[in-house]
Structures are given as structure tokens and as C-alpha cells.
């Protein structure tokens, strides 16, 4: 006898997707987006950039290798929900400690499986990201649409996921000290900097210029994070004050914040870039990089003409801006995730570039 559907997704366009629940039984209204990665569902689940979003996994088999302590990108996942085709609750992996459903239940993250994810991904691609209600099967379409119409996606995502206190990640014999502005920072960024001899002090998103200066960093890092960069004007003003004083490197949201600080504009993409195989071109070397991405917003290319920023990378799928730099100020950012795991293994040069900038600062001080 076929199992009866017990959960469903109601989208703001009136479409419904019936399936089965896993993880938490909580109801959630979120923005619905899709990710095309073949692996990495644990990193996706624990990426703070998915706050207030339900992620549809385009790859059908999810949960098959379980969850392990070492691969979380944040201590407390804040993703809105997960929608998959086939969910495996009996993982086969010697590193696995928990099932995906157990982790989702622990952190009150609802999930739905058994839906036609191919149809849903095409719908998001064609109609764009929009609001969705993940609810019990008994919720009527009329009631669901009424609730969706009344609900506004919160705009406080960065303040929700940023650390509330300063944290230090010190390495033995570390040559450089990086002050990292936490807008929803992935833990693998810290690991990547630590492996390169950088001690990292992570500070909350609303840290003042004076507090940064007290740390006496060799460089400043701007992290990834959720939402619209225009909603974190405090960080934009911070970058305006710090640019030219310290080497600055931004990833994803950090890249967008740098662009705003220099006077560029930001706009929202129809359905965003989320996946592990986005081709971008490095305009300085002419080389193509296959990158990991997760963002809803992009930098307006035309608006950069009136700034001191130069475009360094372009997306080959839609020609959107993937990197900017101001060499005089020692400031640069990229839209993609060079630290991502799973992800590209050939983008480490960006961290090396940041280190060379900090090295130049130290040499200047010695002279």
C-alpha cells in the first residue's frame, strides 16, 4: 500500500507540491531557491547564507552519506528548509554520526521529499525565486496563499546569524592577523586562512572602526552572508572608513558590500546562482575557473564605471560581475566561494593574493 502524502509546499503563484515530511514538523514560510550541486548537502544545510530560504536540491539522492561533526559550516544551522526528490535515512559512510533528518529535527528545520524537484527547479528558473509555505497536507490552498500574501521575508538575516561576541582562531607561529567581519561566515574560510599562517579574530557585523583599529590587524576580511547587502549599511560604512587603511578581501556578500562602499549598485537576480560548477573567467589571466556559488544579488556592471573598482572576473553563463578590485587601496572581492568544500581547488590564489597584500603592509612598516 502506497504511503500517503503528509506534507506539501504551497508557492505564492498558487502551485502545490505534495510529498512526505522529514526533519522538523514545523511550518515555515521562506523564499524558495534551488542548488544544482551533486554533493555537499551538509555544507548547504549549515551555510548561514541560506537563512530564511528553503533550498530545493536538483540532484535527486540526498542523505546517503549522513552527517559528520567536522563538516559543519556553522555551529547552529539557520536554513529555512530543504526540499528533495529521494531522501535516504540509512546513510552508508564510515564518517557519518547522524542522519540528515536527525540534524534537521534538532535545529527545527523542516524538510519535504518525494516531490518532483525537476518540475520545481524549472518553475523557479522560469518564474523566479518567490515565497513558499512548507506545511501539513491538510492546509488548504486558499489558506496557504492568504498566509503567504500577509508574510514578508525578514530583512534582519545578517544580525540573526552573526556572532554576538569576538572569537579568536590563533595559529602557532602565525605571521599575519586577520580581522574578519562576520556577516554569516562559513567555518571553512577560517580553516583556509589558518592553514596559510593567518590568525583570525572574528568580530560581529556591527563592530565599529575604533574596535577594528584596536585589534591592529594586518588585513580585514568581509565574509559571506544572507540577504540584501543594502540591509547592512553599517558594514558598508565600515568599509568606506577602512578602505585604503588595510588590505581588504571580501567573499560573496563581502564582495557586494565592497562594491556598495565604492558607489556601485546592487540588483537581485531572477533565481540566483547556487551550485558547484559555475564557470567564470579571470580577466587578468584569461583562465576559466569552475566555481562554487550561493547568492541572490549581483553587482550592476554598468554602475562600476563611475567607481574606482575594476572588474576582475565575469560569469560565463550570464556575464554578471564575479570579481572587483581597487589596487591602489589594496581592496578586492569575488562573488564566488574560493574556500568552498566541496568546491574548486584552484582558487587558493585569492587567499595568497590577500596574504601578499598583508606582507606588503608589514614590509612597509619595517621600512
HELIX and SHEET records of a PDB file:
HELIX    1   1 UNK A   41  UNK A   45  1                                   5    
HELIX    2   2 UNK A   48  UNK A   50  5                                   3    
HELIX    3   3 UNK A   69  UNK A   71  5                                   3    
HELIX    4   4 UNK A  100  UNK A  106  1                                   7    
HELIX    5   5 UNK A  117  UNK A  127  1                                  11    
HELIX    6   6 UNK A  141  UNK A  150  1                                  10    
HELIX    7   7 UNK A  157  UNK A  161  1                                   5    
HELIX    8   8 UNK A  187  UNK A  195  1                                   9    
HELIX    9   9 UNK A  209  UNK A  215  1                                   7    
HELIX   10  10 UNK A  229  UNK A  231  5                                   3    
HELIX   11  11 UNK A  233  UNK A  242  1                                  10    
HELIX   12  12 UNK A  253  UNK A  261  1                                   9    
HELIX   13  13 UNK A  302  UNK A  306  5                                   5    
HELIX   14  14 UNK A  349  UNK A  366  1                                  18    
SHEET    1   A 8 UNK A   7  UNK A  11  0                                        
SHEET    2   A 8 UNK A  16  UNK A  23 -1                                        
SHEET    3   A 8 UNK A 110  UNK A 113 -1                                        
SHEET    4   A 8 UNK A  81  UNK A  84  1                                        
SHEET    5   A 8 UNK A  53  UNK A  57  1                                        
SHEET    6   A 8 UNK A  28  UNK A  35  1                                        
SHEET    7   A 8 UNK A 130  UNK A 136 -1                                        
SHEET    8   A 8 UNK A   7  UNK A  11 -1                                        
SHEET    1   B 2 UNK A  61  UNK A  62  0                                        
SHEET    2   B 2 UNK A  86  UNK A  87  1                                        
SHEET    1   C10 UNK A 167  UNK A 169  0                                        
SHEET    2   C10 UNK A 198  UNK A 204 -1                                        
SHEET    3   C10 UNK A 176  UNK A 182  1                                        
SHEET    4   C10 UNK A 219  UNK A 222  1                                        
SHEET    5   C10 UNK A 247  UNK A 251  1                                        
SHEET    6   C10 UNK A 331  UNK A 334  1                                        
SHEET    7   C10 UNK A 321  UNK A 326 -1                                        
SHEET    8   C10 UNK A 310  UNK A 315 -1                                        
SHEET    9   C10 UNK A 266  UNK A 282 -1                                        
SHEET   10   C10 UNK A 288  UNK A 299 -1                                        
END                                                                             
